[in-house]
């Protein structure tokens, strides 16, 4: 019995903010889609906004949208918490 989970990773604009038109559209679309299809959504928006997970480091260009190590750690923690809380894996 497989279960589909969507992990929403917000994107930032050139000012490293998340409250931009494309991000708002994408989040709204994914949220509505997951509700309609009864798919679990793990949203990283609040955590990514709280911490600076898109700090540009050499040799990455300023427009690089890949999260740093902390961003990956946050995603892993949220996924692990969901999986253990729903008894999909054991601790």
PDB file of N, CA, C and O in Angstrom:
ATOM      1  N   UNK A   1       0.843  -1.179   0.000  1.00  0.00           N
ATOM      2  CA  UNK A   1       0.000   0.000   0.000  1.00  0.00           C
ATOM      3  C   UNK A   1       0.891   1.247   0.000  1.00  0.00           C
ATOM      4  O   UNK A   1       1.244   1.759   1.063  1.00  0.00           O
ATOM      5  N   UNK A   2       1.246   1.724  -1.165  1.00  0.00           N
ATOM      6  CA  UNK A   2       2.112   2.890  -1.292  1.00  0.00           C
ATOM      7  C   UNK A   2       1.343   4.172  -1.026  1.00  0.00           C
ATOM      8  O   UNK A   2       0.137   4.261  -1.258  1.00  0.00           O
ATOM      9  N   UNK A   3       2.066   5.153  -0.538  1.00  0.00           N
ATOM     10  CA  UNK A   3       1.452   6.447  -0.247  1.00  0.00           C
ATOM     11  C   UNK A   3       2.297   7.531  -0.909  1.00  0.00           C
ATOM     12  O   UNK A   3       3.515   7.582  -0.733  1.00  0.00           O
ATOM     13  N   UNK A   4       1.636   8.386  -1.664  1.00  0.00           N
ATOM     14  CA  UNK A   4       2.322   9.493  -2.315  1.00  0.00           C
ATOM     15  C   UNK A   4       2.364  10.686  -1.369  1.00  0.00           C
ATOM     16  O   UNK A   4       1.363  11.036  -0.744  1.00  0.00           O
ATOM     17  N   UNK A   5       3.527  11.296  -1.274  1.00  0.00           N
ATOM     18  CA  UNK A   5       3.720  12.480  -0.447  1.00  0.00           C
ATOM     19  C   UNK A   5       4.363  13.551  -1.325  1.00  0.00           C
ATOM     20  O   UNK A   5       5.320  13.272  -2.047  1.00  0.00           O
ATOM     21  N   UNK A   6       3.844  14.762  -1.265  1.00  0.00           N
ATOM     22  CA  UNK A   6       4.443  15.882  -1.990  1.00  0.00           C
ATOM     23  C   UNK A   6       5.236  16.723  -1.005  1.00  0.00           C
ATOM     24  O   UNK A   6       4.728  17.109   0.047  1.00  0.00           O
ATOM     25  N   UNK A   7       6.478  17.001  -1.351  1.00  0.00           N
ATOM     26  CA  UNK A   7       7.323  17.873  -0.546  1.00  0.00           C
ATOM     27  C   UNK A   7       7.401  19.211  -1.266  1.00  0.00           C
ATOM     28  O   UNK A   7       7.968  19.304  -2.354  1.00  0.00           O
ATOM     29  N   UNK A   8       6.833  20.245  -0.658  1.00  0.00           N
ATOM     30  CA  UNK A   8       6.858  21.566  -1.273  1.00  0.00           C
ATOM     31  C   UNK A   8       8.072  22.341  -0.769  1.00  0.00           C
ATOM     32  O   UNK A   8       8.195  22.638   0.419  1.00  0.00           O
ATOM     33  N   UNK A   9       8.958  22.656  -1.700  1.00  0.00           N
ATOM     34  CA  UNK A   9      10.173  23.411  -1.397  1.00  0.00           C
ATOM     35  C   UNK A   9      10.012  24.797  -2.020  1.00  0.00           C
ATOM     36  O   UNK A   9      10.030  24.925  -3.244  1.00  0.00           O
ATOM     37  N   UNK A  10       9.856  25.832  -1.200  1.00  0.00           N
ATOM     38  CA  UNK A  10       9.643  27.175  -1.742  1.00  0.00           C
ATOM     39  C   UNK A  10      10.885  27.705  -2.437  1.00  0.00           C
ATOM     40  O   UNK A  10      12.012  27.331  -2.108  1.00  0.00           O
ATOM     41  N   UNK A  11      10.659  28.568  -3.388  1.00  0.00           N
ATOM     42  CA  UNK A  11      11.742  29.200  -4.130  1.00  0.00           C
ATOM     43  C   UNK A  11      11.807  30.671  -3.719  1.00  0.00           C
ATOM     44  O   UNK A  11      10.797  31.264  -3.341  1.00  0.00           O
ATOM     45  N   UNK A  12      12.961  31.229  -3.793  1.00  0.00           N
ATOM     46  CA  UNK A  12      13.112  32.639  -3.425  1.00  0.00           C
ATOM     47  C   UNK A  12      13.290  33.499  -4.668  1.00  0.00           C
ATOM     48  O   UNK A  12      13.583  32.996  -5.753  1.00  0.00           O
ATOM     49  N   UNK A  13      13.110  34.791  -4.493  1.00  0.00           N
ATOM     50  CA  UNK A  13      13.378  35.714  -5.584  1.00  0.00           C
ATOM     51  C   UNK A  13      14.800  36.260  -5.422  1.00  0.00           C
ATOM     52  O   UNK A  13      15.547  35.796  -4.561  1.00  0.00           O
ATOM     53  N   UNK A  14      15.170  37.234  -6.237  1.00  0.00           N
ATOM     54  CA  UNK A  14      16.543  37.749  -6.209  1.00  0.00           C
ATOM     55  C   UNK A  14      16.903  38.431  -4.888  1.00  0.00           C
ATOM     56  O   UNK A  14      18.081  38.608  -4.579  1.00  0.00           O
ATOM     57  N   UNK A  15      15.885  38.812  -4.110  1.00  0.00           N
ATOM     58  CA  UNK A  15      16.130  39.428  -2.803  1.00  0.00           C
ATOM     59  C   UNK A  15      16.102  38.408  -1.668  1.00  0.00           C
ATOM     60  O   UNK A  15      16.112  38.773  -0.493  1.00  0.00           O
ATOM     61  N   UNK A  16      16.067  37.122  -2.033  1.00  0.00           N
ATOM     62  CA  UNK A  16      15.999  36.015  -1.074  1.00  0.00           C
ATOM     63  C   UNK A  16      14.750  36.066  -0.210  1.00  0.00           C
ATOM     64  O   UNK A  16      14.780  35.697   0.964  1.00  0.00           O
ATOM     65  N   UNK A  17      13.647  36.527  -0.800  1.00  0.00           N
ATOM     66  CA  UNK A  17      12.359  36.515  -0.114  1.00  0.00           C
ATOM     67  C   UNK A  17      11.442  35.509  -0.800  1.00  0.00           C
ATOM     68  O   UNK A  17      11.641  35.167  -1.965  1.00  0.00           O
ATOM     69  N   UNK A  18      10.445  35.042  -0.072  1.00  0.00           N
ATOM     70  CA  UNK A  18       9.553  33.997  -0.585  1.00  0.00           C
ATOM     71  C   UNK A  18       8.191  34.517  -0.994  1.00  0.00           C
ATOM     72  O   UNK A  18       7.440  33.819  -1.674  1.00  0.00           O
ATOM     73  N   UNK A  19       7.865  35.715  -0.595  1.00  0.00           N
ATOM     74  CA  UNK A  19       6.540  36.255  -0.870  1.00  0.00           C
ATOM     75  C   UNK A  19       6.513  36.889  -2.254  1.00  0.00           C
ATOM     76  O   UNK A  19       6.284  38.090  -2.400  1.00  0.00           O
ATOM     77  N   UNK A  20       6.750  36.062  -3.263  1.00  0.00           N
ATOM     78  CA  UNK A  20       6.729  36.564  -4.635  1.00  0.00           C
ATOM     79  C   UNK A  20       5.598  35.873  -5.396  1.00  0.00           C
ATOM     80  O   UNK A  20       5.096  34.829  -4.979  1.00  0.00           O
ATOM     81  N   UNK A  21       5.214  36.465  -6.499  1.00  0.00           N
ATOM     82  CA  UNK A  21       4.041  36.020  -7.252  1.00  0.00           C
ATOM     83  C   UNK A  21       4.128  34.554  -7.683  1.00  0.00           C
ATOM     84  O   UNK A  21       3.161  33.806  -7.539  1.00  0.00           O
ATOM     85  N   UNK A  22       5.279  34.148  -8.209  1.00  0.00           N
ATOM     86  CA  UNK A  22       5.419  32.771  -8.683  1.00  0.00           C
ATOM     87  C   UNK A  22       5.335  31.779  -7.522  1.00  0.00           C
ATOM     88  O   UNK A  22       4.694  30.735  -7.641  1.00  0.00           O
ATOM     89  N   UNK A  23       5.970  32.097  -6.424  1.00  0.00           N
ATOM     90  CA  UNK A  23       5.954  31.205  -5.265  1.00  0.00           C
ATOM     91  C   UNK A  23       4.548  31.088  -4.686  1.00  0.00           C
ATOM     92  O   UNK A  23       4.121  29.994  -4.319  1.00  0.00           O
ATOM     93  N   UNK A  24       3.835  32.189  -4.601  1.00  0.00           N
ATOM     94  CA  UNK A  24       2.464  32.173  -4.077  1.00  0.00           C
ATOM     95  C   UNK A  24       1.570  31.329  -4.981  1.00  0.00           C
ATOM     96  O   UNK A  24       0.770  30.530  -4.494  1.00  0.00           O
ATOM     97  N   UNK A  25       1.705  31.502  -6.293  1.00  0.00           N
ATOM     98  CA  UNK A  25       0.919  30.713  -7.249  1.00  0.00           C
ATOM     99  C   UNK A  25       1.233  29.225  -7.100  1.00  0.00           C
ATOM    100  O   UNK A  25       0.323  28.399  -7.027  1.00  0.00           O
ATOM    101  N   UNK A  26       2.521  28.886  -7.055  1.00  0.00           N
ATOM    102  CA  UNK A  26       2.926  27.481  -6.973  1.00  0.00           C
ATOM    103  C   UNK A  26       2.412  26.830  -5.688  1.00  0.00           C
ATOM    104  O   UNK A  26       1.894  25.714  -5.709  1.00  0.00           O
ATOM    105  N   UNK A  27       2.563  27.535  -4.582  1.00  0.00           N
ATOM    106  CA  UNK A  27       2.109  26.979  -3.299  1.00  0.00           C
ATOM    107  C   UNK A  27       0.597  26.786  -3.293  1.00  0.00           C
ATOM    108  O   UNK A  27       0.110  25.744  -2.855  1.00  0.00           O
ATOM    109  N   UNK A  28      -0.145  27.767  -3.770  1.00  0.00           N
ATOM    110  CA  UNK A  28      -1.603  27.646  -3.835  1.00  0.00           C
ATOM    111  C   UNK A  28      -2.015  26.470  -4.728  1.00  0.00           C
ATOM    112  O   UNK A  28      -2.912  25.702  -4.379  1.00  0.00           O
ATOM    113  N   UNK A  29      -1.356  26.339  -5.874  1.00  0.00           N
ATOM    114  CA  UNK A  29      -1.683  25.256  -6.808  1.00  0.00           C
ATOM    115  C   UNK A  29      -1.409  23.894  -6.185  1.00  0.00           C
ATOM    116  O   UNK A  29      -2.256  23.002  -6.241  1.00  0.00           O
ATOM    117  N   UNK A  30      -0.235  23.730  -5.596  1.00  0.00           N
ATOM    118  CA  UNK A  30       0.142  22.454  -4.984  1.00  0.00           C
ATOM    119  C   UNK A  30      -0.774  22.124  -3.799  1.00  0.00           C
ATOM    120  O   UNK A  30      -1.165  20.972  -3.613  1.00  0.00           O
ATOM    121  N   UNK A  31      -1.109  23.138  -3.007  1.00  0.00           N
ATOM    122  CA  UNK A  31      -1.989  22.922  -1.864  1.00  0.00           C
ATOM    123  C   UNK A  31      -3.369  22.454  -2.319  1.00  0.00           C
ATOM    124  O   UNK A  31      -3.903  21.487  -1.776  1.00  0.00           O
ATOM    125  N   UNK A  32      -3.946  23.123  -3.302  1.00  0.00           N
ATOM    126  CA  UNK A  32      -5.267  22.735  -3.814  1.00  0.00           C
ATOM    127  C   UNK A  32      -5.228  21.354  -4.455  1.00  0.00           C
ATOM    128  O   UNK A  32      -6.125  20.539  -4.241  1.00  0.00           O
ATOM    129  N   UNK A  33      -4.194  21.097  -5.234  1.00  0.00           N
ATOM    130  CA  UNK A  33      -4.061  19.794  -5.897  1.00  0.00           C
ATOM    131  C   UNK A  33      -3.971  18.668  -4.866  1.00  0.00           C
ATOM    132  O   UNK A  33      -4.639  17.642  -4.997  1.00  0.00           O
ATOM    133  N   UNK A  34      -3.147  18.867  -3.851  1.00  0.00           N
ATOM    134  CA  UNK A  34      -2.981  17.808  -2.850  1.00  0.00           C
ATOM    135  C   UNK A  34      -4.274  17.568  -2.072  1.00  0.00           C
ATOM    136  O   UNK A  34      -4.593  16.425  -1.744  1.00  0.00           O
ATOM    137  N   UNK A  35      -5.015  18.627  -1.775  1.00  0.00           N
ATOM    138  CA  UNK A  35      -6.305  18.464  -1.090  1.00  0.00           C
ATOM    139  C   UNK A  35      -7.288  17.711  -1.975  1.00  0.00           C
ATOM    140  O   UNK A  35      -7.952  16.778  -1.522  1.00  0.00           O
ATOM    141  N   UNK A  36      -7.379  18.116  -3.236  1.00  0.00           N
ATOM    142  CA  UNK A  36      -8.325  17.503  -4.173  1.00  0.00           C
ATOM    143  C   UNK A  36      -8.032  16.018  -4.359  1.00  0.00           C
ATOM    144  O   UNK A  36      -8.951  15.202  -4.424  1.00  0.00           O
ATOM    145  N   UNK A  37      -6.761  15.675  -4.444  1.00  0.00           N
ATOM    146  CA  UNK A  37      -6.365  14.295  -4.699  1.00  0.00           C
ATOM    147  C   UNK A  37      -6.075  13.511  -3.418  1.00  0.00           C
ATOM    148  O   UNK A  37      -5.628  12.366  -3.476  1.00  0.00           O
ATOM    149  N   UNK A  38      -6.328  14.123  -2.271  1.00  0.00           N
ATOM    150  CA  UNK A  38      -6.043  13.546  -0.952  1.00  0.00           C
ATOM    151  C   UNK A  38      -4.618  12.982  -0.871  1.00  0.00           C
ATOM    152  O   UNK A  38      -4.398  11.830  -0.498  1.00  0.00           O
ATOM    153  N   UNK A  39      -3.679  13.833  -1.232  1.00  0.00           N
ATOM    154  CA  UNK A  39      -2.255  13.511  -1.164  1.00  0.00           C
ATOM    155  C   UNK A  39      -1.660  14.336  -0.031  1.00  0.00           C
ATOM    156  O   UNK A  39      -1.955  15.523   0.111  1.00  0.00           O
ATOM    157  N   UNK A  40      -0.831  13.702   0.760  1.00  0.00           N
ATOM    158  CA  UNK A  40      -0.175  14.397   1.863  1.00  0.00           C
ATOM    159  C   UNK A  40       0.796  15.433   1.319  1.00  0.00           C
ATOM    160  O   UNK A  40       1.561  15.155   0.396  1.00  0.00           O
ATOM    161  N   UNK A  41       0.761  16.624   1.895  1.00  0.00           N
ATOM    162  CA  UNK A  41       1.666  17.705   1.509  1.00  0.00           C
ATOM    163  C   UNK A  41       2.528  18.078   2.707  1.00  0.00           C
ATOM    164  O   UNK A  41       2.017  18.409   3.776  1.00  0.00           O
ATOM    165  N   UNK A  42       3.824  18.020   2.517  1.00  0.00           N
ATOM    166  CA  UNK A  42       4.762  18.507   3.520  1.00  0.00           C
ATOM    167  C   UNK A  42       5.302  19.821   2.979  1.00  0.00           C
ATOM    168  O   UNK A  42       6.008  19.848   1.971  1.00  0.00           O
ATOM    169  N   UNK A  43       4.968  20.894   3.651  1.00  0.00           N
ATOM    170  CA  UNK A  43       5.309  22.244   3.199  1.00  0.00           C
ATOM    171  C   UNK A  43       6.498  22.780   4.008  1.00  0.00           C
ATOM    172  O   UNK A  43       6.428  22.861   5.234  1.00  0.00           O
ATOM    173  N   UNK A  44       7.561  23.135   3.337  1.00  0.00           N
ATOM    174  CA  UNK A  44       8.761  23.649   4.001  1.00  0.00           C
ATOM    175  C   UNK A  44       8.790  25.171   4.082  1.00  0.00           C
ATOM    176  O   UNK A  44       9.788  25.738   4.525  1.00  0.00           O
ATOM    177  N   UNK A  45       7.736  25.837   3.670  1.00  0.00           N
ATOM    178  CA  UNK A  45       7.736  27.302   3.586  1.00  0.00           C
ATOM    179  C   UNK A  45       8.091  27.991   4.896  1.00  0.00           C
ATOM    180  O   UNK A  45       8.987  28.835   4.927  1.00  0.00           O
ATOM    181  N   UNK A  46       7.405  27.644   5.971  1.00  0.00           N
ATOM    182  CA  UNK A  46       7.638  28.336   7.249  1.00  0.00           C
ATOM    183  C   UNK A  46       9.072  28.157   7.726  1.00  0.00           C
ATOM    184  O   UNK A  46       9.707  29.115   8.166  1.00  0.00           O
ATOM    185  N   UNK A  47       9.576  26.945   7.640  1.00  0.00           N
ATOM    186  CA  UNK A  47      10.933  26.680   8.099  1.00  0.00           C
ATOM    187  C   UNK A  47      11.962  27.379   7.221  1.00  0.00           C
ATOM    188  O   UNK A  47      12.947  27.919   7.726  1.00  0.00           O
ATOM    189  N   UNK A  48      11.742  27.373   5.917  1.00  0.00           N
ATOM    190  CA  UNK A  48      12.695  28.006   5.006  1.00  0.00           C
ATOM    191  C   UNK A  48      12.680  29.517   5.154  1.00  0.00           C
ATOM    192  O   UNK A  48      13.714  30.165   4.997  1.00  0.00           O
ATOM    193  N   UNK A  49      11.517  30.085   5.454  1.00  0.00           N
ATOM    194  CA  UNK A  49      11.440  31.529   5.681  1.00  0.00           C
ATOM    195  C   UNK A  49      12.152  31.921   6.967  1.00  0.00           C
ATOM    196  O   UNK A  49      12.766  32.985   7.046  1.00  0.00           O
ATOM    197  N   UNK A  50      12.068  31.061   7.967  1.00  0.00           N
ATOM    198  CA  UNK A  50      12.645  31.335   9.274  1.00  0.00           C
ATOM    199  C   UNK A  50      14.180  31.295   9.243  1.00  0.00           C
ATOM    200  O   UNK A  50      14.843  32.074   9.929  1.00  0.00           O
ATOM    201  N   UNK A  51      14.722  30.396   8.455  1.00  0.00           N
ATOM    202  CA  UNK A  51      16.175  30.230   8.406  1.00  0.00           C
ATOM    203  C   UNK A  51      16.685  30.587   7.013  1.00  0.00           C
ATOM    204  O   UNK A  51      15.953  30.493   6.027  1.00  0.00           O
ATOM    205  N   UNK A  52      17.920  30.987   6.949  1.00  0.00           N
ATOM    206  CA  UNK A  52      18.506  31.366   5.660  1.00  0.00           C
ATOM    207  C   UNK A  52      19.074  30.120   4.981  1.00  0.00           C
ATOM    208  O   UNK A  52      20.247  29.782   5.142  1.00  0.00           O
ATOM    209  N   UNK A  53      18.212  29.452   4.221  1.00  0.00           N
ATOM    210  CA  UNK A  53      18.629  28.195   3.608  1.00  0.00           C
ATOM    211  C   UNK A  53      19.098  28.362   2.169  1.00  0.00           C
ATOM    212  O   UNK A  53      19.474  27.381   1.527  1.00  0.00           O
ATOM    213  N   UNK A  54      19.083  29.569   1.661  1.00  0.00           N
ATOM    214  CA  UNK A  54      19.541  29.809   0.300  1.00  0.00           C
ATOM    215  C   UNK A  54      20.711  30.778   0.283  1.00  0.00           C
ATOM    216  O   UNK A  54      20.822  31.601  -0.626  1.00  0.00           O
ATOM    217  N   UNK A  55      21.570  30.691   1.262  1.00  0.00           N
ATOM    218  CA  UNK A  55      22.739  31.561   1.278  1.00  0.00           C
ATOM    219  C   UNK A  55      23.633  31.182   0.100  1.00  0.00           C
ATOM    220  O   UNK A  55      24.045  30.031  -0.045  1.00  0.00           O
ATOM    221  N   UNK A  56      23.911  32.144  -0.705  1.00  0.00           N
ATOM    222  CA  UNK A  56      24.734  31.891  -1.884  1.00  0.00           C
ATOM    223  C   UNK A  56      26.199  31.770  -1.483  1.00  0.00           C
ATOM    224  O   UNK A  56      26.783  32.671  -0.881  1.00  0.00           O
ATOM    225  N   UNK A  57      26.762  30.638  -1.835  1.00  0.00           N
ATOM    226  CA  UNK A  57      28.159  30.391  -1.523  1.00  0.00           C
ATOM    227  C   UNK A  57      28.885  30.069  -2.824  1.00  0.00           C
ATOM    228  O   UNK A  57      28.316  29.453  -3.725  1.00  0.00           O
ATOM    229  N   UNK A  58      30.119  30.481  -2.914  1.00  0.00           N
ATOM    230  CA  UNK A  58      30.919  30.151  -4.091  1.00  0.00           C
ATOM    231  C   UNK A  58      31.043  28.649  -4.185  1.00  0.00           C
ATOM    232  O   UNK A  58      31.155  28.000  -3.145  1.00  0.00           O
ATOM    233  N   UNK A  59      31.030  28.057  -5.358  1.00  0.00           N
ATOM    234  CA  UNK A  59      31.000  28.704  -6.658  1.00  0.00           C
ATOM    235  C   UNK A  59      29.601  28.877  -7.227  1.00  0.00           C
ATOM    236  O   UNK A  59      29.453  29.042  -8.438  1.00  0.00           O
ATOM    237  N   UNK A  60      28.572  28.843  -6.390  1.00  0.00           N
ATOM    238  CA  UNK A  60      27.208  28.977  -6.888  1.00  0.00           C
ATOM    239  C   UNK A  60      26.909  30.412  -7.289  1.00  0.00           C
ATOM    240  O   UNK A  60      27.264  31.340  -6.563  1.00  0.00           O
ATOM    241  N   UNK A  61      26.267  30.609  -8.423  1.00  0.00           N
ATOM    242  CA  UNK A  61      25.879  31.968  -8.826  1.00  0.00           C
ATOM    243  C   UNK A  61      24.748  32.481  -7.942  1.00  0.00           C
ATOM    244  O   UNK A  61      24.047  31.681  -7.322  1.00  0.00           O
ATOM    245  N   UNK A  62      24.555  33.792  -7.870  1.00  0.00           N
ATOM    246  CA  UNK A  62      23.504  34.373  -7.017  1.00  0.00           C
ATOM    247  C   UNK A  62      22.107  33.845  -7.330  1.00  0.00           C
ATOM    248  O   UNK A  62      21.255  33.804  -6.442  1.00  0.00           O
ATOM    249  N   UNK A  63      21.857  33.441  -8.569  1.00  0.00           N
ATOM    250  CA  UNK A  63      20.522  32.966  -8.918  1.00  0.00           C
ATOM    251  C   UNK A  63      20.330  31.474  -8.637  1.00  0.00           C
ATOM    252  O   UNK A  63      19.289  30.911  -8.976  1.00  0.00           O
ATOM    253  N   UNK A  64      21.317  30.837  -8.024  1.00  0.00           N
ATOM    254  CA  UNK A  64      21.204  29.423  -7.686  1.00  0.00           C
ATOM    255  C   UNK A  64      20.104  29.242  -6.652  1.00  0.00           C
ATOM    256  O   UNK A  64      20.099  29.921  -5.625  1.00  0.00           O
ATOM    257  N   UNK A  65      19.181  28.340  -6.913  1.00  0.00           N
ATOM    258  CA  UNK A  65      18.039  28.154  -6.024  1.00  0.00           C
ATOM    259  C   UNK A  65      18.158  26.897  -5.167  1.00  0.00           C
ATOM    260  O   UNK A  65      17.189  26.509  -4.514  1.00  0.00           O
ATOM    261  N   UNK A  66      19.307  26.264  -5.155  1.00  0.00           N
ATOM    262  CA  UNK A  66      19.477  25.066  -4.337  1.00  0.00           C
ATOM    263  C   UNK A  66      19.699  25.455  -2.878  1.00  0.00           C
ATOM    264  O   UNK A  66      20.491  26.352  -2.590  1.00  0.00           O
ATOM    265  N   UNK A  67      19.006  24.789  -1.960  1.00  0.00           N
ATOM    266  CA  UNK A  67      19.203  25.121  -0.546  1.00  0.00           C
ATOM    267  C   UNK A  67      20.577  24.675  -0.058  1.00  0.00           C
ATOM    268  O   UNK A  67      21.207  23.789  -0.635  1.00  0.00           O
ATOM    269  N   UNK A  68      21.018  25.309   1.010  1.00  0.00           N
ATOM    270  CA  UNK A  68      22.298  24.936   1.611  1.00  0.00           C
ATOM    271  C   UNK A  68      22.107  23.683   2.476  1.00  0.00           C
ATOM    272  O   UNK A  68      21.036  23.076   2.478  1.00  0.00           O
ATOM    273  N   UNK A  69      23.156  23.309   3.206  1.00  0.00           N
ATOM    274  CA  UNK A  69      23.089  22.106   4.039  1.00  0.00           C
ATOM    275  C   UNK A  69      21.945  22.165   5.042  1.00  0.00           C
ATOM    276  O   UNK A  69      21.270  21.162   5.273  1.00  0.00           O
ATOM    277  N   UNK A  70      21.721  23.328   5.638  1.00  0.00           N
ATOM    278  CA  UNK A  70      20.638  23.469   6.623  1.00  0.00           C
ATOM    279  C   UNK A  70      19.276  23.258   5.969  1.00  0.00           C
ATOM    280  O   UNK A  70      18.378  22.673   6.575  1.00  0.00           O
ATOM    281  N   UNK A  71      19.121  23.728   4.750  1.00  0.00           N
ATOM    282  CA  UNK A  71      17.865  23.512   4.034  1.00  0.00           C
ATOM    283  C   UNK A  71      17.582  22.040   3.815  1.00  0.00           C
ATOM    284  O   UNK A  71      16.447  21.591   3.980  1.00  0.00           O
ATOM    285  N   UNK A  72      18.613  21.281   3.443  1.00  0.00           N
ATOM    286  CA  UNK A  72      18.456  19.836   3.264  1.00  0.00           C
ATOM    287  C   UNK A  72      18.160  19.149   4.596  1.00  0.00           C
ATOM    288  O   UNK A  72      17.370  18.206   4.654  1.00  0.00           O
ATOM    289  N   UNK A  73      18.791  19.623   5.653  1.00  0.00           N
ATOM    290  CA  UNK A  73      18.564  19.060   6.986  1.00  0.00           C
ATOM    291  C   UNK A  73      17.112  19.273   7.423  1.00  0.00           C
ATOM    292  O   UNK A  73      16.484  18.366   7.970  1.00  0.00           O
ATOM    293  N   UNK A  74      16.587  20.467   7.180  1.00  0.00           N
ATOM    294  CA  UNK A  74      15.194  20.771   7.517  1.00  0.00           C
ATOM    295  C   UNK A  74      14.248  19.832   6.765  1.00  0.00           C
ATOM    296  O   UNK A  74      13.317  19.279   7.350  1.00  0.00           O
ATOM    297  N   UNK A  75      14.493  19.659   5.475  1.00  0.00           N
ATOM    298  CA  UNK A  75      13.644  18.775   4.666  1.00  0.00           C
ATOM    299  C   UNK A  75      13.697  17.346   5.205  1.00  0.00           C
ATOM    300  O   UNK A  75      12.660  16.697   5.342  1.00  0.00           O
ATOM    301  N   UNK A  76      14.887  16.860   5.507  1.00  0.00           N
ATOM    302  CA  UNK A  76      15.035  15.495   6.031  1.00  0.00           C
ATOM    303  C   UNK A  76      14.307  15.342   7.362  1.00  0.00           C
ATOM    304  O   UNK A  76      13.645  14.331   7.595  1.00  0.00           O
ATOM    305  N   UNK A  77      14.427  16.338   8.235  1.00  0.00           N
ATOM    306  CA  UNK A  77      13.760  16.280   9.545  1.00  0.00           C
ATOM    307  C   UNK A  77      12.239  16.215   9.389  1.00  0.00           C
ATOM    308  O   UNK A  77      11.571  15.429  10.060  1.00  0.00           O
ATOM    309  N   UNK A  78      11.702  17.051   8.495  1.00  0.00           N
ATOM    310  CA  UNK A  78      10.244  17.075   8.292  1.00  0.00           C
ATOM    311  C   UNK A  78       9.742  15.750   7.702  1.00  0.00           C
ATOM    312  O   UNK A  78       8.706  15.236   8.122  1.00  0.00           O
ATOM    313  N   UNK A  79      10.477  15.204   6.735  1.00  0.00           N
ATOM    314  CA  UNK A  79      10.082  13.927   6.130  1.00  0.00           C
ATOM    315  C   UNK A  79      10.149  12.817   7.175  1.00  0.00           C
ATOM    316  O   UNK A  79       9.217  12.022   7.300  1.00  0.00           O
ATOM    317  N   UNK A  80      11.239  12.763   7.919  1.00  0.00           N
ATOM    318  CA  UNK A  80      11.410  11.736   8.947  1.00  0.00           C
ATOM    319  C   UNK A  80      10.302  11.824   9.999  1.00  0.00           C
ATOM    320  O   UNK A  80       9.737  10.808  10.404  1.00  0.00           O
ATOM    321  N   UNK A  81      10.004  13.037  10.430  1.00  0.00           N
ATOM    322  CA  UNK A  81       8.949  13.227  11.435  1.00  0.00           C
ATOM    323  C   UNK A  81       7.607  12.719  10.905  1.00  0.00           C
ATOM    324  O   UNK A  81       6.875  12.037  11.623  1.00  0.00           O
ATOM    325  N   UNK A  82       7.285  13.045   9.661  1.00  0.00           N
ATOM    326  CA  UNK A  82       6.028  12.584   9.077  1.00  0.00           C
ATOM    327  C   UNK A  82       5.995  11.057   9.012  1.00  0.00           C
ATOM    328  O   UNK A  82       5.003  10.438   9.397  1.00  0.00           O
ATOM    329  N   UNK A  83       7.066  10.459   8.531  1.00  0.00           N
ATOM    330  CA  UNK A  83       7.102   9.009   8.366  1.00  0.00           C
ATOM    331  C   UNK A  83       7.004   8.281   9.705  1.00  0.00           C
ATOM    332  O   UNK A  83       6.299   7.278   9.812  1.00  0.00           O
ATOM    333  N   UNK A  84       7.698   8.772  10.718  1.00  0.00           N
ATOM    334  CA  UNK A  84       7.637   8.111  12.028  1.00  0.00           C
ATOM    335  C   UNK A  84       6.302   8.368  12.728  1.00  0.00           C
ATOM    336  O   UNK A  84       5.754   7.457  13.349  1.00  0.00           O
ATOM    337  N   UNK A  85       5.772   9.580  12.640  1.00  0.00           N
ATOM    338  CA  UNK A  85       4.488   9.893  13.283  1.00  0.00           C
ATOM    339  C   UNK A  85       3.332   9.103  12.685  1.00  0.00           C
ATOM    340  O   UNK A  85       2.324   8.861  13.350  1.00  0.00           O
ATOM    341  N   UNK A  86       3.483   8.703  11.424  1.00  0.00           N
ATOM    342  CA  UNK A  86       2.421   7.950  10.751  1.00  0.00           C
ATOM    343  C   UNK A  86       2.750   6.460  10.650  1.00  0.00           C
ATOM    344  O   UNK A  86       2.133   5.728   9.876  1.00  0.00           O
ATOM    345  N   UNK A  87       3.727   6.027  11.441  1.00  0.00           N
ATOM    346  CA  UNK A  87       4.125   4.615  11.505  1.00  0.00           C
ATOM    347  C   UNK A  87       4.450   4.021  10.138  1.00  0.00           C
ATOM    348  O   UNK A  87       4.182   2.849   9.876  1.00  0.00           O
ATOM    349  N   UNK A  88       5.032   4.850   9.273  1.00  0.00           N
ATOM    350  CA  UNK A  88       5.451   4.361   7.964  1.00  0.00           C
ATOM    351  C   UNK A  88       6.876   3.814   8.014  1.00  0.00           C
ATOM    352  O   UNK A  88       7.280   3.032   7.153  1.00  0.00           O
ATOM    353  N   UNK A  89       7.630   4.232   9.025  1.00  0.00           N
ATOM    354  CA  UNK A  89       8.935   3.661   9.336  1.00  0.00           C
ATOM    355  C   UNK A  89       9.062   3.641  10.857  1.00  0.00           C
ATOM    356  O   UNK A  89       8.344   4.350  11.561  1.00  0.00           O
ATOM    357  N   UNK A  90       9.976   2.827  11.346  1.00  0.00           N
ATOM    358  CA  UNK A  90      10.212   2.801  12.789  1.00  0.00           C
ATOM    359  C   UNK A  90      11.426   3.660  13.112  1.00  0.00           C
ATOM    360  O   UNK A  90      12.312   3.853  12.280  1.00  0.00           O
ATOM    361  N   UNK A  91      11.447   4.169  14.332  1.00  0.00           N
ATOM    362  CA  UNK A  91      12.552   5.028  14.770  1.00  0.00           C
ATOM    363  C   UNK A  91      13.811   4.222  14.969  1.00  0.00           C
ATOM    364  O   UNK A  91      14.847   4.776  15.338  1.00  0.00           O
TER     365      UNK A  91
END
